Amino acid sequence: MSVHTRRAGSIPLRHVVPSLMRDPARALVEFGDRSGGEVVKLNLGSFRPYLITHPDHLQRVLREKSGNYVRAGDGLQWRPLKRLFGEGILSDGEYWTNSRQILQPLFTARRIDGLVDRLAVAIEEAIDELAEPARTGQPVDMGTVQAEIVCSAIMRVFFDNKITVPDAMRIMEAQDAIAWSVMPRIMVPWAPNYAPMPGDRTFRRAVQLIDDLLLPTVRAARDTAHEGADDIISTLWRGRTEDGGRLDERQVRNDTVAMVATTTETTISVLTWLWPHIEQDPTVATRLYEELDRVVGDQPVRREHLRELRYLRQVLDELLRLYPIGWLFPRRAVEEDVIGGVRIPAGATLVVSPLITQRMSMFWDRPEVFDPDRFSPEASRGRPKYAHFPFGGGPHQCLGMHLFYLEATLIVATLLSRFRFRLRRSGVPGIKVAAALRPLDRVEVTLRPVQGVAA
């Protein structure tokens, strides 16, 4: 290329591999800090991807030249997960285009806003189940509680109860097993699929369980899809591709599996860290309670309240900064390009990670501290868009972003307006790096009803 370029720096093998083995989350952030925002190579032996951390560079990769940087389906995260999700909304090219075109109308801000009260009622009814443990002082696991709340709401509102809550919970457990089982392949991305790896048997069993639960439902929905139901599975069957055709059973299955995962698991994982952070910082807790008292009072949480819960939105943004929905967005360069003065050859793999950029001291003051005020209007003014991108960016930005904010706001607001809680074990859990980020430890709490509110 005619433009002057330089060679990328490199983080050597002796630093990369041992650090990843000890503490992957900490290691990744350290790699980002060592890069200083420059494009560098991560030396993983025969595999040397480019690490992209600077917001300007991320904007080029994810938005401005997104057509040149496609999902790296042949390596890193996508190759092992593709065995679960297949071709569809979580892939690229024609399959992704068709699925996105069919599903996007279900997730527009206007449509999601229209579902708020239905979601609110479903969440409220699920939270009713906590009245008994709150009365008796029986501890509850917030990960499990949130899974039940989210599954109850999502299966009712987005899947028209075609998937039962018990089946959805079994799918959640299978997805959790899959998240762990693919880690050996994510950590050793050059290993071919045919080579046996630890976790393969667990992965196959979990995928089989998901198919056993979902395929009969997917097939049954085909016969009723024409009746105008607007749930996700019916919409997939009824949708038209760019050439006027319809999705085949395999792609409807793939997209159903993907949408069950993306509409449930993300909210469950992120919110689990909320409770330890609130307990650790009484100031944050007090401000949340005061806002809820002022905006919601002793009424059920409804659509009209959400816009006024501004501090709660800041709390969620800060949670997403520390624990982004997707922690890794690998990309492959289709054609040669230059990023930050570094030549990127065609076929190169790029590592894009919100977990890294959103915790780099170069872009964030005291990045390890939980501080919702960094998302106040004043503090956010002038911040580069891709300093905070927990849902990705560009054409592949997560469809469920608006849904997450509404769903998470409803869950947190309803729980905190009805209960006070105390952690059984103090401290914020560390991060387990899997296909999605997970808390290192369970978060168990005891609840007590807020006086004057029926629980």
C-alpha positions as CSV (number, residue, x, y, z in Angstrom):
1,M,0.0,0.0,0.0
2,S,1.3,3.5,-0.8
3,V,0.6,4.9,2.7
4,H,3.6,4.8,5.1
5,T,3.2,1.9,7.6
6,R,5.1,0.4,10.5
7,R,5.3,-3.0,11.9
8,A,3.1,-3.8,14.9
9,G,4.6,-4.2,18.2
10,S,4.3,-7.6,19.9
11,I,3.4,-8.9,23.4
12,P,5.8,-11.9,23.6
13,L,4.7,-15.5,24.1
14,R,6.4,-15.7,27.5
15,H,4.0,-13.0,28.8
16,V,0.9,-14.0,26.9
17,V,0.4,-17.7,27.6
18,P,1.3,-17.9,31.3
19,S,-0.8,-14.8,32.1
20,L,-3.8,-16.2,30.2
21,M,-3.5,-19.5,32.1
22,R,-3.4,-17.8,35.5
23,D,-6.1,-15.2,35.2
24,P,-7.5,-14.6,31.7
25,A,-9.6,-11.5,32.5
26,R,-6.7,-9.7,34.3
27,A,-4.3,-10.8,31.6
28,L,-6.4,-9.4,28.8
29,V,-6.7,-6.0,30.5
30,E,-2.9,-6.0,31.1
31,F,-2.3,-6.7,27.4
32,G,-4.5,-3.6,26.6
33,D,-2.6,-1.4,29.1
34,R,0.8,-2.6,27.7
35,S,-0.4,-1.8,24.1
36,G,-0.9,1.9,25.1
37,G,-3.8,1.9,22.6
38,E,-1.5,1.0,19.7
39,V,-2.1,-2.0,17.4
40,V,0.0,-4.9,18.7
41,K,0.3,-8.6,18.0
42,L,-0.5,-11.2,20.7
43,N,2.1,-13.9,20.4
44,L,0.3,-17.2,20.9
45,G,3.0,-19.3,19.1
46,S,1.8,-20.1,15.6
47,F,-1.3,-17.9,16.0
48,R,-0.6,-14.1,16.3
49,P,-3.8,-12.0,16.2
50,Y,-3.8,-8.2,16.2
51,L,-5.1,-6.6,19.4
52,I,-7.3,-3.5,18.6
53,T,-8.1,-1.4,21.6
54,H,-8.2,2.3,20.7
55,P,-11.7,3.8,20.2
56,D,-10.7,5.4,16.8
57,H,-9.3,2.0,15.6
58,L,-12.4,0.2,16.9
59,Q,-14.7,2.6,15.0
60,R,-12.8,1.7,11.8
61,V,-13.1,-2.0,12.3
62,L,-16.7,-2.2,13.6
63,R,-18.3,0.6,11.7
64,E,-16.5,2.5,9.0
65,K,-15.0,-0.6,7.3
66,S,-17.2,-3.3,8.8
67,G,-17.5,-4.9,5.4
68,N,-13.8,-5.6,5.4
69,Y,-13.7,-7.0,9.0
70,V,-16.1,-10.0,9.1
71,R,-16.7,-12.3,12.1
72,A,-13.8,-14.7,12.4
73,G,-15.8,-17.9,12.0
74,D,-12.6,-19.9,11.5
75,G,-11.0,-19.1,14.8
76,L,-11.1,-17.8,18.3
77,Q,-14.6,-17.6,19.8
78,W,-16.8,-18.2,16.7
79,R,-15.5,-21.5,15.5
80,P,-16.3,-23.5,18.7
81,L,-19.6,-21.7,19.2
82,K,-20.6,-22.1,15.6
83,R,-21.1,-25.8,16.3
84,L,-24.0,-24.6,18.6
85,F,-25.5,-21.6,16.7
86,G,-24.7,-22.6,13.1
87,E,-25.4,-20.2,10.2
88,G,-27.9,-17.5,11.0
89,I,-28.1,-14.3,13.1
90,L,-24.8,-15.0,14.9
91,S,-22.9,-15.8,11.7
92,D,-22.1,-13.5,8.7
93,G,-22.8,-13.0,5.1
94,E,-26.1,-14.0,3.4
95,Y,-27.3,-16.1,6.4
96,W,-26.8,-13.2,8.8
97,T,-28.4,-10.7,6.4
98,N,-31.6,-12.8,6.0
99,S,-31.9,-13.5,9.7
100,R,-31.2,-9.9,10.7
101,Q,-33.8,-8.6,8.2
102,I,-36.5,-11.0,9.5
103,L,-35.8,-10.5,13.3
104,Q,-34.9,-6.8,13.5
105,P,-38.5,-5.5,13.4
106,L,-39.1,-7.5,16.6
107,F,-36.4,-5.5,18.4
108,T,-36.9,-1.9,17.3
109,A,-37.1,0.6,20.2
110,R,-40.7,1.4,19.3
111,R,-41.8,-2.3,19.5
112,I,-39.9,-3.0,22.6
113,D,-41.4,0.1,24.3
114,G,-44.8,-1.2,23.4
115,L,-44.0,-4.5,25.3
116,V,-42.8,-2.8,28.5
117,D,-46.0,-3.2,30.5
118,R,-46.3,-6.9,29.5
119,L,-42.7,-7.4,30.5
120,A,-43.3,-5.5,33.8
121,V,-46.3,-7.7,34.8
122,A,-44.4,-10.9,33.9
123,I,-41.4,-9.8,35.9
124,E,-43.6,-8.7,38.8
125,E,-45.3,-12.1,38.9
126,A,-42.0,-13.9,38.9
127,I,-40.7,-11.7,41.7
128,D,-43.8,-12.6,43.7
129,E,-42.2,-16.0,44.3
130,L,-39.6,-14.3,46.5
131,A,-42.2,-13.4,49.1
132,E,-41.8,-16.7,51.0
133,P,-38.0,-16.8,51.2
134,A,-38.1,-13.2,52.3
135,R,-40.6,-14.0,55.0
136,T,-38.6,-17.0,56.3
137,G,-35.1,-15.5,55.8
138,Q,-34.2,-18.4,53.5
139,P,-31.1,-17.4,51.4
140,V,-31.6,-17.3,47.6
141,D,-29.0,-17.6,44.8
142,M,-29.4,-14.4,42.8
143,G,-28.1,-16.1,39.6
144,T,-30.9,-18.7,39.8
145,V,-33.5,-16.1,40.9
146,Q,-32.6,-13.8,37.9
147,A,-32.7,-16.8,35.5
148,E,-36.2,-17.7,36.7
149,I,-37.4,-14.1,36.4
150,V,-35.9,-13.5,33.0
151,C,-37.1,-16.9,31.6
152,S,-40.6,-16.2,32.9
153,A,-40.8,-12.8,31.2
154,I,-39.0,-13.6,27.9
155,M,-40.8,-16.9,27.3
156,R,-44.2,-15.2,27.8
157,V,-43.6,-12.0,25.8
158,F,-41.2,-13.1,23.1
159,F,-41.9,-16.8,22.6
160,D,-45.7,-16.8,23.3
161,N,-45.1,-19.5,25.9
162,K,-44.1,-22.0,23.2
163,I,-41.1,-22.8,25.4
164,T,-42.0,-23.5,29.0
165,V,-40.1,-21.9,31.9
166,P,-38.8,-25.3,33.2
167,D,-37.6,-26.1,29.7
168,A,-36.0,-22.6,29.4
169,M,-34.2,-23.2,32.7
170,R,-32.8,-26.5,31.4
171,I,-31.6,-24.7,28.3
172,M,-29.9,-22.1,30.5
173,E,-28.1,-24.9,32.3
174,A,-27.1,-26.4,29.0
175,Q,-25.8,-23.0,27.7
176,D,-23.8,-22.6,30.9
177,A,-22.2,-26.0,30.3
178,I,-21.4,-25.0,26.8
179,A,-19.9,-21.7,27.9
180,W,-17.3,-23.6,29.9
181,S,-16.8,-26.5,27.5
182,V,-15.7,-24.3,24.6
183,M,-13.0,-22.5,26.7
184,P,-10.2,-25.0,25.8
185,R,-10.9,-24.3,22.1
186,I,-11.1,-20.5,22.6
187,M,-7.7,-20.6,24.4
188,V,-6.1,-22.9,21.8
189,P,-7.8,-21.4,18.6
190,W,-5.4,-23.1,16.2
191,A,-6.6,-26.6,17.2
192,P,-8.6,-28.2,14.4
193,N,-12.2,-29.2,15.1
194,Y,-11.5,-32.9,14.5
195,A,-8.8,-32.9,17.2
196,P,-10.4,-34.1,20.5
197,M,-10.3,-31.5,23.3
198,P,-11.4,-31.3,26.9
199,G,-15.0,-30.3,27.1
200,D,-16.0,-31.8,23.8
201,R,-18.2,-34.5,25.3
202,T,-19.9,-32.0,27.6
203,F,-20.5,-29.7,24.6
204,R,-22.1,-32.5,22.5
205,R,-24.4,-33.5,25.4
206,A,-25.5,-30.0,26.0
207,V,-26.2,-29.3,22.3
208,Q,-28.2,-32.5,22.1
209,L,-30.3,-31.5,25.1
210,I,-31.0,-28.1,23.6
211,D,-32.1,-29.7,20.3
212,D,-34.3,-32.3,22.1
213,L,-36.1,-29.4,23.8
214,L,-36.3,-26.9,21.0
215,L,-36.6,-28.8,17.7
216,P,-40.1,-30.2,18.4
217,T,-41.3,-26.7,19.3
218,V,-39.7,-25.2,16.2
219,R,-41.3,-27.8,14.0
220,A,-44.7,-27.5,15.6
221,A,-44.6,-23.7,15.1
222,R,-44.2,-24.0,11.3
223,D,-47.9,-25.1,10.9
224,T,-49.3,-22.1,12.9
225,A,-46.8,-19.4,11.8
226,H,-49.3,-18.1,9.1
227,E,-51.9,-17.3,11.8
228,G,-50.1,-14.0,12.5
229,A,-48.4,-14.8,15.8
230,D,-45.6,-12.3,16.4
231,D,-43.4,-14.5,18.6
232,I,-39.8,-15.1,17.5
233,I,-40.2,-18.7,16.2
234,S,-43.4,-17.8,14.2
235,T,-41.7,-14.7,12.8
236,L,-38.7,-16.8,11.6
237,W,-41.0,-19.3,9.8
238,R,-43.0,-16.5,8.2
239,G,-40.1,-14.2,7.3
240,R,-38.9,-13.7,3.7
241,T,-35.2,-13.7,2.7
242,E,-33.8,-11.1,0.3
243,D,-34.6,-13.3,-2.7
244,G,-38.2,-13.8,-1.5
245,G,-37.6,-17.3,-0.2
246,R,-38.1,-18.7,3.4
247,L,-35.6,-19.9,6.0
248,D,-35.2,-23.7,6.1
249,E,-35.7,-25.7,9.3
250,R,-32.0,-25.7,10.2
251,Q,-31.7,-21.9,10.1
252,V,-34.9,-21.4,12.1
253,R,-33.5,-23.8,14.6
254,N,-30.2,-21.9,14.7
255,D,-31.8,-18.5,15.1
256,T,-34.2,-19.9,17.8
257,V,-31.2,-21.2,19.8
258,A,-29.4,-17.9,19.3
259,M,-32.4,-15.8,20.4
260,V,-33.1,-17.9,23.5
261,A,-29.5,-17.3,24.5
262,T,-29.2,-13.6,23.7
263,T,-32.6,-12.6,25.2
264,T,-31.9,-14.4,28.5
265,E,-28.4,-15.2,29.4
266,T,-26.9,-11.8,29.0
267,T,-29.2,-10.1,31.5
268,I,-28.8,-12.9,34.0
269,S,-25.0,-12.8,33.9
270,V,-24.5,-9.1,34.1
271,L,-27.0,-8.4,36.9
272,T,-25.4,-11.0,39.2
273,W,-22.6,-8.6,39.8
274,L,-24.9,-5.7,40.7
275,W,-25.8,-6.8,44.3
276,P,-22.2,-7.1,45.6
277,H,-21.4,-3.7,44.1
278,I,-24.4,-2.1,45.7
279,E,-23.6,-3.6,49.1
280,Q,-20.0,-2.6,48.8
281,D,-20.8,1.1,48.1
282,P,-23.7,2.3,50.4
283,T,-23.7,5.7,48.6
284,V,-24.7,4.0,45.3
285,A,-27.4,1.9,47.2
286,T,-28.8,5.0,48.9
287,R,-29.0,7.0,45.7
288,L,-30.8,4.0,44.0
289,Y,-33.3,3.7,46.8
290,E,-34.0,7.4,46.9
291,E,-34.6,7.5,43.2
292,L,-36.9,4.5,43.3
293,D,-38.8,6.0,46.3
294,R,-39.2,9.3,44.4
295,V,-40.1,7.9,41.0
296,V,-41.9,4.6,41.8
297,G,-43.0,4.9,45.4
298,D,-45.2,2.0,46.4
299,Q,-46.7,1.6,42.9
300,P,-45.8,-1.3,40.5
301,V,-43.0,-0.4,38.1
302,R,-44.4,0.6,34.7
303,R,-43.5,2.2,31.4
304,E,-43.9,5.8,32.7
305,H,-41.3,5.3,35.4
306,L,-38.5,4.1,33.3
307,R,-37.4,7.4,31.7
308,E,-37.1,8.9,35.1
309,L,-34.8,6.2,36.5
310,R,-31.7,8.0,35.3
311,Y,-29.3,7.0,38.0
312,L,-30.3,3.4,37.6
313,R,-29.4,3.7,33.9
314,Q,-26.0,5.0,35.0
315,V,-25.6,2.0,37.3
316,L,-26.4,-0.4,34.5
317,D,-23.9,1.4,32.1
318,E,-21.2,1.0,34.7
319,L,-22.0,-2.6,35.2
320,L,-21.7,-3.1,31.4
321,R,-18.4,-1.3,31.4
322,L,-16.9,-3.8,33.9
323,Y,-18.8,-6.9,32.7
324,P,-19.7,-6.3,29.0
325,I,-22.4,-8.5,27.3
326,G,-19.9,-9.7,24.8
327,W,-16.3,-9.7,25.9
328,L,-14.7,-10.8,22.7
329,F,-15.6,-9.8,19.1
330,P,-13.0,-11.4,16.8
331,R,-12.8,-10.2,13.3
332,R,-11.0,-11.4,10.1
333,A,-9.6,-8.9,7.5
334,V,-11.0,-9.7,4.0
335,E,-8.6,-7.3,2.3
336,E,-5.4,-5.6,3.4
337,D,-5.8,-2.4,5.4
338,V,-4.0,0.0,7.6
339,I,-5.0,0.7,11.2
340,G,-3.2,3.2,13.3
341,G,-0.3,3.1,10.9
342,V,0.0,-0.7,11.1
343,R,-0.5,-2.8,7.9
344,I,-3.2,-5.4,8.5
345,P,-2.7,-8.2,5.9
346,A,-5.7,-9.9,4.3
347,G,-6.8,-12.9,6.3
348,A,-5.4,-11.6,9.6
349,T,-7.4,-12.1,12.8
350,L,-8.2,-9.1,15.0
351,V,-9.0,-9.3,18.7
352,V,-11.6,-6.7,19.7
353,S,-12.6,-6.8,23.3
354,P,-14.9,-4.5,25.3
355,L,-13.5,-6.1,28.4
356,I,-10.1,-4.8,27.5
357,T,-10.9,-1.3,26.2
358,Q,-13.5,-0.6,28.9
359,R,-11.0,-1.3,31.7
360,M,-7.9,0.5,30.2
361,S,-6.4,3.3,32.4
362,M,-5.7,5.1,29.1
363,F,-9.4,5.7,28.5
364,W,-10.9,5.5,32.0
365,D,-9.9,7.2,35.3
366,R,-9.6,4.5,38.1
367,P,-11.0,1.8,35.8
368,E,-11.1,-0.8,38.5
369,V,-13.6,1.3,40.6
370,F,-17.3,0.9,40.3
371,D,-18.5,4.5,39.7
372,P,-21.9,5.1,38.0
373,D,-21.2,8.8,38.0
374,R,-18.8,8.3,35.1
375,F,-22.0,7.9,33.0
376,S,-23.6,11.2,34.1
377,P,-24.4,13.5,31.2
378,E,-21.5,15.8,32.2
379,A,-18.9,13.0,32.5
380,S,-20.1,11.3,29.3
381,R,-19.9,14.5,27.2
382,G,-17.1,14.1,24.6
383,R,-16.3,10.5,25.4
384,P,-15.4,8.5,22.2
385,K,-18.2,6.2,21.2
386,Y,-16.1,3.1,21.1
387,A,-14.6,3.6,24.6
388,H,-17.8,2.0,25.8
389,F,-19.3,-0.6,23.4
390,P,-20.6,-3.5,25.5
391,F,-23.0,-4.6,22.7
392,G,-20.5,-4.3,19.9
393,G,-21.0,-1.8,17.2
394,G,-21.8,-1.1,13.5
395,P,-24.1,-3.5,11.6
396,H,-23.4,-6.4,14.0
397,Q,-24.4,-4.4,17.2
398,C,-26.5,-6.7,19.4
399,L,-30.2,-6.6,18.4
400,G,-31.2,-7.0,22.1
401,M,-29.5,-3.8,23.4
402,H,-32.7,-1.9,24.0
403,L,-34.4,-5.0,25.4
404,F,-31.5,-5.4,27.9
405,Y,-31.9,-1.9,29.3
406,L,-35.7,-2.2,29.7
407,E,-35.6,-5.7,31.1
408,A,-32.7,-5.0,33.5
409,T,-34.3,-1.7,34.7
410,L,-37.6,-3.4,35.3
411,I,-36.0,-6.3,37.3
412,V,-33.7,-4.1,39.4
413,A,-36.4,-1.5,40.1
414,T,-39.0,-4.1,41.0
415,L,-36.6,-6.0,43.3
416,L,-35.3,-2.9,45.1
417,S,-38.7,-1.3,45.5
418,R,-40.0,-4.4,47.2
419,F,-37.0,-5.9,49.0
420,R,-33.9,-5.0,50.9
421,F,-31.1,-7.6,50.7
422,R,-27.9,-8.6,52.5
423,L,-25.2,-10.7,51.0
424,R,-24.3,-13.9,52.8
425,R,-20.7,-13.4,51.7
426,S,-19.3,-9.9,51.3
427,G,-17.0,-9.0,48.4
428,V,-17.4,-8.7,44.6
429,P,-16.8,-12.0,42.8
430,G,-14.0,-12.2,40.3
431,I,-14.5,-13.0,36.6
432,K,-14.6,-16.4,35.1
433,V,-13.8,-16.0,31.4
434,A,-16.0,-18.4,29.4
435,A,-18.0,-17.9,26.1
436,A,-19.7,-15.2,28.2
437,L,-18.4,-13.7,31.4
438,R,-19.5,-15.4,34.6
439,P,-19.0,-14.5,38.3
440,L,-16.3,-16.6,39.9
441,D,-18.6,-17.3,42.9
442,R,-22.3,-17.6,43.5
443,V,-24.0,-14.5,44.9
444,E,-26.4,-15.5,47.7
445,V,-28.5,-13.0,49.6
446,T,-31.2,-12.9,52.2
447,L,-34.2,-10.7,51.5
448,R,-36.6,-8.8,53.6
449,P,-39.8,-7.0,52.4
450,V,-39.8,-3.2,52.2
451,Q,-42.3,-2.0,54.8
452,G,-45.5,-0.8,53.4
453,V,-45.1,-2.7,50.1
454,A,-47.0,-5.9,49.5
455,A,-44.5,-8.6,48.7
